[in-house]
């Protein structure tokens, strides 16, 4: 099979160049793309790297791996209130790579490019001793000065999350131990829901404008609700109080959290890629209406408090997560 593989430039021409549909990328025949932002706009840039058997399983479908790489970056753009423009791709392949995998990978890229209006601008391909490893640099745009930071929450702000929390972390737990499905009382559809939520995030790009127009602070939940809320509170110099009973759960997750260990996993595990948003009290009605109009589900889970303490209550009692503070890359 190795003798039938394309060389680097053939790989780019055959599989990646067709994805470079923006004129600024000039079909990937140059060393760099040229991007001209619209007058009065800022560019928003973010990067996420994903490595085999750390951020995804090597056995996962190649197309799903590609889509996850794009979607985790789209989630970052949405949290800033930005609309996506395009991306740069770093693709590092193991020595035993094959063209069928690359073709499926690029088909996944193409599907999400079309779904999110997010073309390839350029990047690099290399061979590594173990892979694949992916690095995506995403570029978005918004009106000048309107980016929403994680560091601007203020006491009195209401805290919201989109979607449901914990599904992906519970799905990862199932990938490691499928017997948990029986222990948690999940049927086949509920099991598949959790597994799919880990495999393919759902970036809340539809809510980006509502965030930009109405939020005081925002970030995406990539490392777990507990850990990411601590980051927002810490960078803003505030505390928070959270009603854990108000945290939205899917039907599948609601079954699992009868087990306290599973509840901790759901609240602290990563890969949700939902939005955590702080909104000033006078803007909550407008924010809720705008998010509802976007079709994204939204739940109020607490409020920002003065001080530096983040506290949690469950069933009316103080709840302590202890050392389970969220996912860490190191």
N, C-alpha and C positions, 0 to 999 in steps of 0.2 A: 504493500500500500504506500510506503514511504516514497517510492520512486514515482508515484502518480501524483504526489502533492504539488501544488503550485509553489513557485518561489514567492518571496515577499511581494514584489511588485505585481506579479500576476494575481496574487491573493487580493491585493488592494484594488486592482483594476476590475477583477471579476466580481468581488463581493461587497466591497466598501464604497467604491466610487459611485455606484448607482444610488447610494443613500445620501450623497452629498448634493442635494437638490438646490441649495441656496447659491445664487450667483457668486457670492463672496468666497465660496470654497473652491471655485474654478475646477470642479470635478476631481479634486485631490491631486492635480498634476503639478502643483507648486508646493513649496515648503511651509507655507502659512496661508491662512484665510485672512480676508480683510472684511471687517464688520464696521459699518457706519451707523452709530446709534441715531435715532431720530432727535431732532432739536428739542431741548427741554426735557430729555429723559436721562435717567441714570441706568447704568448696567449693573446687574447683580450677578456675581460669579460664585459658584460653589463647586466643591469636588468631593466625591466619595470613591473610595477604593474597595473592591470586593475580592476576596481570595477564596479559592476552592477549599472546601471543608472547614472554613471558618465562617464565611458569610453565606455560603450556599453549599449544597452537596454536589460533589463531582458528578453523581449519577442523575442529577436534575436535568430536565430537558434543556437543551442549549438555548432555545428560544425564550424560555422562562428566565434563565440566567441573564440573558441580554435585557429583558424587560425589567427585571428587578434592578439592574444597574442603572437604567434610565429613571425608573420611578422613584428610587430613593433620592435622587437629585431633584426631580420635579417636586417632591415633597418639600425640600429646602426652599425652592423658589416660591412655592405657594405660601410658606410661612412668612416670607418677607413681603408678600403681597404682589409679587412680580408675575408677569406673564412670560412663558418660555419662548426663547428665540432659537436656540440651537445648542449643540454640544460638541466637545472634543472627546475622542475615545483613545485610551491607551489599552491595547490588547496584547497580553503576554501569554503565549501558548507553550504547552509542554512539548517535549521532543516527539511524542507519539500522537500529536494532533492529526486530525484527518479532515478532509474537505467537507464531508457530510456534516460534521459538527459545525464547521464555520458557516456552511450554507444555512443550517437551521438557526444558528445564532443570529445571522444577518436577517433572516426572515422575521425573527422576533423583534429586532431593531426596527425593521421596516413597518411592522404592524403598529408599534407604539409611536413611531415618528408620525404616521398618518393620523393616529388617534389624538395625539397631543399637539400636532403642528410643530414638530421639534426636529429639524434636520441636522444631519452630521456636517460639521464644519471642517474637521480634519482630525489628526491624531498621530499615533505611531503603533507599529506592530513589532514585537520582538519575540524571541524564543527564550524560555527559562527552563531551569531544571525541573521545576514542579509547577503545575498550573492547572487551569487557567487563572490568571489574575487580571482584573479589569479595573480601569480607572476612568471615570467619567468626569469631565469638567463641564458643568451646565452653565449656560448664560441666559439670563432673563433681563427684562426691562420694566421700568415703571416711571411715572412722572418724577421729575427731579425733586429730591428731598423727601419722598414719601415712603421710603423703605421702613418697615416695621421691625424694630430690634427686639431681642429677648431681654434687654437690660433696662427697659423703660417702664416696667410695671410700677404702680403706685398704690399705697394703702387705700382701701376702699374699692379697688377694681374688682369686678366679678371675673371668675375664672371659668372658662369653657373648654370642652374637648369636642372634637368632631367624631363621628362614627362610633365604634365600639373599641374597648380597651382590652388588651391581653390575649386576643385571639392568636396572634402570631407566636408569642412565647409559648402558649399552650400547644400550638401546632408543632413547634420545634420539639417540645417535650414528647409529643407523640411520635415524631420521627425517630427519636432515640429509644422509645419504648412503646410499641403499639399496644401492649397489654393495658396501658393506662386508660385506653378507651373503654374497656370493660369495667375497670375499677371506677371510672367516673360516670358510668351509666350512659355513655354516648351511643346513639344509633349511627348507622353508616353515613347518613347525610350530615349529621353534626360533626362526625369525625372528619369527613371530607372538607367541611367548611373551615375547620381549624387548620388543617393541612394546607389548604389553598391560600389562606390568609398569610401563612408563613412564606409560601412559595412566591406569591405575587402580591406585593403591596398595592394599595389603592390611593395614590396621591390625591389630595383634595384640591386640585387645581381650580375646580369650579368655584371654590370659596375664596380664592386669592383676592379678588376685588373687594369682597366684604371685609376681609382682614385689612387691606390697605386703607379703606375708607373709614373704618370704625374702630379698629383695635388700637390699644395703647402698646401692648407688647405681644409677641408671638414667637413660637418656635415649633418645630415638628417633634413628635415623640418617637425618637429612634432608639433610645437607650432605656426605655421604660418610664412610665408616668412618674414614679417616685423620684428617680434619678434626674429626669429632665425638669421636673418642677423645682427641685433643689438648685439646678443650674440657673433657671430663670430667677428664682428668689435671690440667690447669691449674687448674680450679676446686677440685679436691680437694687440690692441693699434693702430687701423687705422680707417679711415672713408670709405665711399663708395658712389658712385653715380649710381642710378638705373634708367633705362628707363622702366617705367611701361608698355609702349606700346609693349615692347619686351618680357614681361613675357608671357609664353605660356599658352593659355587657350583652354580647350576643346570647341567643338561647343556649348554644353549646357551652359557652364560657360560664353562664349562670349555673349550669349543672356541675361543672368542675369545681367551682369555688366553695362548694359545701365542704371540700377538703381544704384545710387552712394552708397547707403547703402549696396547693394549686392556686389559692387566692394570692399568696405572696408572689408566685411566679407571674400571674396575670398582671399584678400591679407594678412589678419591678423588672419584668423581662423586656427585651427589646423588640424591634422590628414592627411596631404598630404603624408608624408613619401616618398617624393622625396629627391634628393640630391642637396645640395647647395655647389658648388665647386669653389675654387679660384685657378687659374692656371697662372703660370708665362708666360709672352708674348711669350718667345721662345719655350714654350711647347704646345701652343694652338693647332697647327696643328696636332701634334701627339695625343693629348688628344681627339680632335674631331674625328679623324680617329678611334681611339681605341673604343670610345663609340659607334660610328656608327657600327663598326664591331660586337659589343655586341648586337645590335638590340634595344638599348634603345634610345629614342629620347632625344635631347639635344638642349638647347637654351642659347645663350649668352645674359645676361640681364644688364650688367654694368661692373664697374671696381672698384677696391680698390683704395682709395685715401689716401694721407697723411692727418694727422690731426685726429679728432675724430668725425666728422659730417657725418651722413648718410643722404643723400638727395635723393629725388625722383622727377621725372618729368613725367608728363602725357600730351600728346598732346603738348609737347614743353614748358609747364608751370610747375612751381614748385608745387608739390602736398604735402600737409601736412596731415598725418594720425591722428594728434592730440593725444588724449589719447588712441586710438586704437592701442596698442603696441604689441598685440599678446596674445595667450592663457597663463594663469597662473594657476598652480595647487592649489594655495592658495589665 
